[in-house]
Amino acid sequence: MSEAMWGGRFSKTTDEMINEFQASINFDKRMYHEDIHGSIAHARMLAKVGILTAADCDAIVDGLLAIEKKIDAGDFDFSVDLEDIHMNIEKRLTEAIGDAGGRLHTARSRNDQVALDTHMYIRRQTIEVQKEIENLQSALVEAAEKYSDVLMPGYTHLQRAQPILFGHHLMAYFAMLARDFERFEGVYRRADIMPLGAGALAGTTFPIDRKYVAAQLNFERIYGNSLDAVSDRDYIMEFLSAASILMVHLSRLSEETILWCTREFHFVELDDAHCTGSSMMPQKKNPDVSELVRGKTGRVVGHLMAMLMVVKGLPLAYNKDLQEDKEGIFDAIDTVKFSLAVYAQLIRGMKVNKDVMKRAVTEDFSNATDLADYLVKKGMPFRKAHAVSGRAVHDCIAAGKYLEDMTLGEFQALSPLFGADIKDAIRPETCVKNRNSYGGTSYKEVERQIQAAKELLASEKTVSEEAKGKQV
Ligand code: ARG
């Protein structure tokens, strides 16, 4: 007979290599806290409905808390022979307290148990990710304020397009992160549903009280279909999807950071403490953090793809394929949290080369739209004004100068609508100041964005913030 906890119907023990292949303990042990507190809630429920005696329940709860302390202290021997975190803990409990331990698994399967653990784990980690998002958002607001008068070219097609405020650029990322925060809010809500009580797949013959379990663990809802409760991993796919979008945002910021600190752009200088050198080329200072975040984006998106593929062909209900949900989500959680934390530090240490950025808007034609807009305000149709401005650019390029170098006479030769005020109208500062439409790059509008951002950061505490206090 097999020694395994499920060994009754087996006449052989599991092959050693097969055992190692199918075990998940090496990675699912990180859910021990969830597993223990899920089991405590289950035991208390079993006692409440009369399936466990109060004495057995107390022994189980005390035994589980003692195991938690041991694991916390790094003083617990995990065994591959016991497959996973659920059986490692249950077996140790039974060794410690005897028969009462053997009663814990009444009306429960590892299928609903693992689903419970991962729901709890995702909920907790979602809050952690949100905290890191807020930290990076704060760093962006601080930088936008610190460099509130810095001009730079805004780009389309990576060609200089129109002058903008550097703060406007940073606040664009703040806004993306605000939506990421909201997406994780949704992830939390969908993970906030309690699967325990589904049993292996069909429910249980025992008179369990699922609402009581949910209340102890602060779950908002309970799965209403036992097959669904043990089969789906959509809450994991959703976390990975929100994480992937977030990483794509960070990856774009990384790409820009990398460009900005090239000798060619030279817009920013990263802190020496945040870069590394080359083993061969003494002059090098490399933006490794940004490159790694850009690279790790591929990994997180890969985990999303992997999870979608794992689930896509599975018949209901539980299949062991679902054990493949863990390594990817754990790695994604670590990667996202680390990337956010590191990026906040990078932004806080970054110095801006204000003069270089300014030169990129003055020694350039990114004020050509403003020249056209000037004529439109004097009554010329925009299409015509576009052509006049284009001509001015053409002539300047031929003469080796910029629009601001043109004399009033040269302007008037192109259109009699030009007056002496054209000089001021095409100064980069004026171009920026005048883009005062809601959401535009004007000083006022960027200031409004910064104020709104600060209010959001101070008040942005919705579901997760409330839930924070309720985490088990
Ligand atoms: N380690 C398993 C997992 O992660 C737990 C559930 C096992 N259930 C089973 N019927 N073998 O999915």
Residues whose N, C-alpha, C, O or C-beta is under 5 A from the ligand:
A	BS01	LIG	S24 D84 R110 N111 V114 L322 Q323
